Amino acid sequence: MVKETPEDKRLAACGPRVVTLYTRPGCHLCEEARALIEPILREFGATLREVNVDADAALRERYGLDIPVIFIGERKAAKHCVEAAKFRRQLRDAEGRSEQF
């Protein structure tokens, strides 16, 4: 059984307009992912929440070198690389799911 961390609780509380980017300083893939998603986030009025995995031992253990990891709300959207069209569709779908409730 996986122990729920404070970060897991924060992630679970995020709505579809909150995008979490798990990253670390000096990660060129993370920088590329951020540059790609930022204009799309503005298009949707979404917020970027960037989390340095090295600042949290549990996240460092969970993700190791498997970064960047991107969540839309509490759903994983991408890992390692991001495709603009797919990310845009995932944001649109996330908004649609939230409107159903």
Rosetta blueprint (number, residue, H / E / L):
1 M L
2 V L
3 K L
4 E L
5 T L
6 P H
7 E H
8 D H
9 K H
10 R H
11 L H
12 A H
13 A L
14 C L
15 G L
16 P L
17 R L
18 V E
19 V E
20 T E
21 L E
22 Y E
23 T E
24 R L
25 P L
26 G L
27 C L
28 H H
29 L H
30 C H
31 E H
32 E H
33 A H
34 R H
35 A H
36 L H
37 I H
38 E H
39 P H
40 I H
41 L H
42 R H
43 E H
44 F H
45 G L
46 A L
47 T E
48 L E
49 R E
50 E E
51 V E
52 N E
53 V H
54 D H
55 A H
56 D L
57 A H
58 A H
59 L H
60 R H
61 E H
62 R H
63 Y H
64 G L
65 L L
66 D L
67 I L
68 P L
69 V E
70 I E
71 F E
72 I E
73 G L
74 E L
75 R E
76 K E
77 A E
78 A E
79 K E
80 H L
81 C L
82 V L
83 E L
84 A H
85 A H
86 K H
87 F H
88 R H
89 R H
90 Q H
91 L H
92 R H
93 D H
94 A H
95 E H
96 G H
97 R H
98 S H
99 E H
100 Q L
101 F L
